[in-house]
Amino acid sequence: MHAPEELYRQFTGIDGSAYFIGGVGVTFLKGGPVMMAPIRTGLGFRLGANIGYIRFTPRATWNPF
């Protein structure tokens, strides 16, 4: 990225996680030339995958679309 404004766009992504008592999850996001992979940890039990999108804006909004 050359400027922080490049984040303000829609990113499509694939999410996968595996928790059994404790575990990790990762989401691969791609929007134009920018690719991100946020990683998170958690407690509990979950095994799954999702496909979706996320949109970053300069101001917080309640509208998910």
KEDOZA-269746 format. One line per 8 residues: number of its first residue (from 1); their letters; for each residue x, y, z negated of N, C-alpha, C, O. Coordinates in nm, 4 decimals, always signed. Each point is the difference from the previous one (the first is absolute). Example, Ala and Ser with C-alpha at 12.3 -4.5 7.8 and 13.67 -1.06 7.14 Angstrom:
<recs>
1	AS	+1.3190 -0.5690 -0.7800 -0.0890 +0.1190 +0.0000 +0.0900 +0.1200 +0.0000 +0.1036 -0.0019 -0.0665  -0.1386 +0.1069 +0.1385 +0.0820 +0.1190 -0.0060 -0.0770 +0.1090 -0.0730 +0.0509 +0.1108 -0.0169 .
</recs>
This chain:
<recs>
1	MHAPEELY	+0.0839 -0.1174 +0.0000 -0.0839 +0.1174 +0.0000 +0.0881 +0.1233 +0.0000 +0.1053 +0.0049 -0.0636  -0.1518 +0.0936 +0.1366 +0.0731 +0.1261 +0.0047 -0.0644 +0.1067 -0.0873 +0.0665 +0.0960 -0.0389  -0.1952 -0.1111 +0.0077 -0.0714 +0.0985 -0.0813 -0.1090 -0.0710 -0.0803 -0.0574 -0.0977 +0.0481  +0.0275 +0.1453 -0.1707 -0.1053 -0.0624 -0.0811 -0.1371 +0.0022 +0.0674 -0.0839 -0.0847 -0.0304  +0.0594 +0.1785 +0.1205 -0.1291 +0.0090 +0.0683 -0.0282 -0.1220 +0.0878 -0.1147 -0.0234 +0.0381  +0.2172 -0.0539 -0.0060 -0.0201 -0.1200 +0.0801 -0.0800 -0.1066 -0.0741 -0.0499 -0.0939 +0.0620  +0.0369 +0.1075 -0.1949 -0.0808 -0.0942 -0.0773 -0.1488 +0.0250 +0.0136 -0.0796 -0.0905 -0.0248  +0.0394 +0.2118 +0.0638 -0.1420 +0.0365 +0.0046 -0.0630 -0.0523 +0.1285 -0.0173 +0.0741 +0.0968 .
9	RQFTGIDG	-0.0160 -0.2007 -0.0971 -0.0598 -0.0684 +0.1133 -0.0649 -0.1274 -0.0507 +0.0050 -0.0300 -0.1193  -0.0649 -0.0436 +0.2088 -0.0601 -0.1287 -0.0348 +0.1012 -0.1102 +0.0264 +0.0677 -0.0002 +0.1028  -0.0579 -0.0933 -0.1961 +0.0883 -0.1142 +0.0129 -0.0838 -0.1270 -0.0031 -0.0854 -0.0153 -0.0874  +0.1081 -0.0751 +0.1804 -0.0617 -0.1320 -0.0064 +0.0953 -0.0918 -0.0737 +0.1212 +0.0217 +0.0003  -0.1765 -0.1247 -0.0640 +0.0884 -0.0829 -0.0779 -0.0522 -0.1389 -0.0265 -0.1172 -0.0304 +0.0221  +0.2076 -0.0535 -0.0701 -0.0279 -0.1356 -0.0426 +0.0484 -0.0109 -0.1431 +0.1119 +0.0402 -0.0319  -0.1964 -0.0947 -0.0540 +0.0302 -0.0093 -0.1422 -0.0027 -0.1458 -0.0414 -0.0888 -0.0749 +0.0407  +0.1842 +0.0351 -0.1202 +0.0008 -0.1355 -0.0530 +0.0473 +0.0019 -0.1438 +0.0872 +0.0791 -0.0360 .
17	SAYFIGGV	-0.1440 -0.1656 -0.0462 +0.0423 -0.0068 -0.1393 -0.0167 -0.1416 -0.0525 -0.0848 -0.0760 +0.0468  +0.1669 +0.0425 -0.1443 -0.0079 -0.1297 -0.0665 +0.0331 +0.0223 -0.1470 +0.1134 +0.0326 -0.0350  -0.2144 -0.0506 -0.0511 +0.0190 +0.0151 -0.1433 -0.0414 -0.1294 -0.0680 -0.1063 -0.0541 +0.0305  +0.1852 +0.0050 -0.1190 -0.0385 -0.1058 -0.0919 +0.0643 +0.0359 -0.1322 +0.1181 -0.0276 -0.0210  -0.1911 +0.0865 -0.0651 +0.0410 +0.0631 -0.1253 +0.0728 +0.1309 +0.0316 -0.0373 +0.1035 -0.0552  +0.1366 -0.1034 +0.1391 +0.0686 +0.1213 +0.0439 +0.0473 -0.0211 +0.1420 +0.0286 -0.1129 +0.0400  -0.0201 +0.2199 +0.0365 +0.0427 -0.0174 +0.1384 +0.0223 +0.1313 +0.0704 +0.0065 +0.1058 -0.0627  +0.0051 -0.1135 +0.1940 +0.0277 +0.1171 +0.0819 -0.0955 +0.0060 +0.1178 -0.0566 -0.1011 +0.0417 .
25	GVTFLKGG	+0.0400 +0.2204 +0.0105 -0.0779 +0.0218 +0.1206 +0.0713 +0.1013 +0.0873 +0.0711 +0.0868 -0.0507  -0.0889 -0.0969 +0.1795 +0.0626 +0.0947 +0.0926 -0.1007 +0.0350 +0.1089 -0.0791 -0.0839 +0.0431  +0.0838 +0.2088 +0.0001 -0.0836 +0.0469 +0.1098 +0.0909 +0.0574 +0.1071 +0.0797 +0.0895 -0.0281  -0.0903 -0.1392 +0.1495 +0.0758 +0.0553 +0.1118 -0.0906 +0.0981 +0.0731 -0.1066 -0.0381 +0.0485  +0.1482 +0.1643 -0.0402 -0.0777 +0.1061 +0.0637 +0.0766 +0.0559 +0.1180 +0.1201 +0.0249 -0.0103  -0.1888 -0.0046 +0.1239 +0.0646 +0.0575 +0.1181 -0.0899 +0.1068 +0.0580 -0.1186 -0.0230 +0.0237  +0.1761 +0.1404 -0.0007 -0.0710 +0.1110 +0.0629 +0.0967 +0.0752 +0.0890 +0.0854 +0.0736 -0.0495  -0.0974 -0.0909 +0.1798 +0.0953 +0.0628 +0.0918 +0.1377 -0.0599 -0.0235 +0.0133 -0.1218 -0.0124 .
33	PVMMAPIR	+0.0889 +0.2055 +0.0062 +0.1354 -0.0518 -0.0201 +0.0330 -0.0300 -0.1464 +0.1082 -0.0509 -0.0289  -0.1990 +0.0814 -0.0634 +0.0261 -0.0155 -0.1435 -0.0534 -0.1347 -0.0477 -0.1147 -0.0355 +0.0272  +0.1999 -0.0398 -0.0995 -0.0415 -0.1260 -0.0597 +0.0369 +0.0022 -0.1474 +0.1126 +0.0346 -0.0359  -0.2087 -0.0720 -0.0506 +0.0232 -0.0030 -0.1448 -0.0368 -0.1381 -0.0517 -0.0788 -0.0716 +0.0618  +0.1370 +0.0345 -0.1767 -0.0327 -0.1276 -0.0640 -0.0017 +0.0191 -0.1515 +0.0957 -0.0381 -0.0675  -0.2043 +0.0973 +0.0118 -0.0087 +0.0122 -0.1459 -0.0096 -0.1377 -0.0654 -0.0741 -0.0869 +0.0460  +0.1499 +0.0686 -0.1535 +0.0010 -0.1265 -0.0735 -0.0526 +0.0283 -0.1404 +0.0354 +0.1009 -0.0610  -0.1212 -0.1917 +0.0095 -0.0535 +0.0179 -0.1339 +0.0062 -0.1327 -0.0754 +0.0089 -0.1070 +0.0602 .
41	TGLGFRLG	-0.0138 +0.1161 -0.1921 -0.0021 -0.1176 -0.0854 -0.1279 +0.0024 -0.0833 -0.0635 +0.1044 -0.0145  +0.0268 -0.2184 -0.0392 -0.1217 -0.0037 -0.0792 -0.0115 -0.1253 -0.0838 +0.0822 -0.0913 +0.0076  -0.1879 +0.0904 -0.0884 -0.0320 -0.1142 -0.0839 -0.1369 -0.0526 +0.0386 -0.0862 +0.0764 +0.0435  +0.0658 -0.2058 -0.0590 -0.1293 -0.0582 +0.0312 +0.0161 -0.1150 +0.0978 +0.1078 -0.0581 +0.0127  -0.2172 +0.0259 +0.0567 +0.0019 -0.1091 +0.0969 -0.0646 +0.0498 +0.1291 -0.1157 +0.0421 -0.0011  +0.1881 -0.0464 +0.1104 -0.0539 +0.0424 +0.1294 +0.0858 -0.0590 +0.1097 +0.1222 -0.0083 -0.0121  -0.1872 -0.0320 +0.1182 +0.0678 -0.0445 +0.1212 -0.0852 +0.0495 +0.1153 -0.1165 -0.0380 +0.0118  +0.1725 +0.1216 +0.0725 -0.0814 +0.0523 +0.1088 +0.0770 +0.0847 +0.0980 +0.1176 +0.0316 -0.0180 .
49	ANIGYIRF	-0.1905 +0.0044 +0.1240 +0.0554 +0.0862 +0.1038 -0.1123 +0.0894 +0.0511 -0.1160 -0.0413 +0.0025  +0.1494 +0.1628 +0.0381 -0.0969 +0.0962 +0.0510 +0.0582 +0.0716 +0.1208 +0.1216 +0.0130 +0.0141  -0.2107 +0.0330 +0.0724 +0.0378 +0.0864 +0.1118 -0.0847 +0.1254 -0.0125 -0.1208 -0.0086 -0.0218  +0.1825 +0.1239 +0.0354 -0.0757 +0.1236 -0.0140 +0.0821 +0.1200 +0.0412 +0.0954 -0.0109 +0.0770  -0.1344 +0.1263 -0.1301 +0.0727 +0.1223 +0.0301 -0.0019 +0.0909 -0.1213 -0.0809 -0.0175 -0.0912  +0.1696 +0.1133 +0.0911 +0.0060 +0.1023 -0.1033 +0.0318 +0.1321 +0.0692 +0.0768 +0.0038 +0.0961  -0.1348 +0.1012 -0.1444 +0.0237 +0.1316 +0.0587 +0.0547 +0.0926 -0.1087 -0.0626 +0.0170 -0.1047  +0.1777 +0.0419 +0.1291 +0.0603 +0.0963 -0.0913 -0.0362 +0.1408 +0.0461 +0.0083 +0.0309 +0.1189 .
57	TPRATWNP	-0.0483 +0.0540 -0.2127 -0.0342 +0.1386 +0.0297 +0.0768 +0.0912 -0.0950 +0.0422 -0.0449 -0.1066  -0.0231 +0.1709 +0.1423 +0.0734 +0.0907 -0.0876 -0.0769 +0.0335 -0.1277 +0.0606 +0.0400 -0.0994  -0.1945 -0.0560 +0.1008 -0.0820 +0.0260 -0.1184 -0.0805 -0.1247 -0.0345 -0.0346 -0.0788 +0.0880  +0.0051 +0.0615 -0.2157 -0.0801 -0.1136 -0.0439 -0.1444 +0.0161 +0.0500 -0.0549 +0.1102 -0.0004  -0.0055 -0.2222 +0.0436 -0.1393 -0.0002 +0.0444 -0.0698 -0.1225 -0.0588 +0.0655 -0.0964 -0.0396  -0.1976 +0.1007 +0.0341 -0.0794 -0.1142 -0.0472 -0.0531 -0.0800 +0.1180 -0.0542 -0.1086 -0.0204  +0.0673 +0.1574 +0.1409 -0.0517 -0.0676 +0.1181 +0.1021 -0.1037 +0.0478 +0.1095 +0.0379 +0.0413  -0.1424 -0.1687 -0.0457 +0.0970 -0.1007 +0.0420 +0.0147 -0.0130 +0.1514 +0.0874 -0.0730 +0.0466 .
65	F	-0.1711 +0.1423 +0.0317 +0.0061 -0.0120 +0.1457 +0.0636 +0.1217 +0.0580 +0.0147 +0.0100 +0.1218 .
</recs>
